[in-house]
Amino acid sequence: MTITQIEDAMQLIRMEYAELPELKLTFWQAQRLWDLPSDVCARALATLMESRFLARAGDGSYVRGMWSGVRM
């Protein structure tokens, strides 16, 4: 896993959630949709949660964060 892989994955995830703000994916759905290695997907999702771009829904899925602006 490299920094570039994580940054590319984050960019891809941000673009998808910006285009589809109601998108709601589990970890496995996200990994499969974007064809990411599990470690890269986990790190990208965690970093986007730390920045509040993403949040976890009650069922554990990833959703657009309430306080996220469109940051690309």
SULKA-V296699 format. One record per residue. N is the residue number from 1. RES is the residue in one letter. SS is DSSP state (H for helix, E for strand, L for the rest). PHI is phi in whole degrees, -180 to 180 (none if undefined). Layout:
# SULKA-V296699
{{N:RES:SS:PHI} {N:RES:SS:PHI}}
This chain:
# SULKA-V296699
{{1:M:L:none} {2:T:L:-120} {3:I:H:-59} {4:T:H:-62} {5:Q:H:-60} {6:I:H:-67} {7:E:H:-63} {8:D:H:-64} {9:A:H:-64} {10:M:H:-63} {11:Q:H:-61} {12:L:H:-62} {13:I:H:-64} {14:R:H:-58} {15:M:H:-62} {16:E:H:-64} {17:Y:H:-70} {18:A:H:-69} {19:E:H:-76} {20:L:L:-128} {21:P:L:-60} {22:E:L:-90} {23:L:L:-59} {24:K:L:-141} {25:L:E:-130} {26:T:L:-77} {27:F:H:-57} {28:W:H:-65} {29:Q:H:-65} {30:A:H:-64} {31:Q:H:-60} {32:R:H:-71} {33:L:H:-57} {34:W:H:-98} {35:D:L:51} {36:L:L:-107} {37:P:L:-61} {38:S:H:-59} {39:D:H:-69} {40:V:H:-68} {41:C:H:-62} {42:A:H:-61} {43:R:H:-67} {44:A:H:-63} {45:L:H:-64} {46:A:H:-63} {47:T:H:-66} {48:L:H:-69} {49:M:H:-72} {50:E:H:-60} {51:S:L:-85} {52:R:L:69} {53:F:L:-70} {54:L:E:-118} {55:A:E:-139} {56:R:E:-102} {57:A:L:-77} {58:G:L:-58} {59:D:L:-90} {60:G:L:91} {61:S:L:-78} {62:Y:E:-95} {63:V:E:-131} {64:R:E:-64} {65:G:L:-69} {66:M:L:-62} {67:W:L:-101} {68:S:L:-84} {69:G:L:-93} {70:V:L:-82} {71:R:L:-115} {72:M:L:-129}}
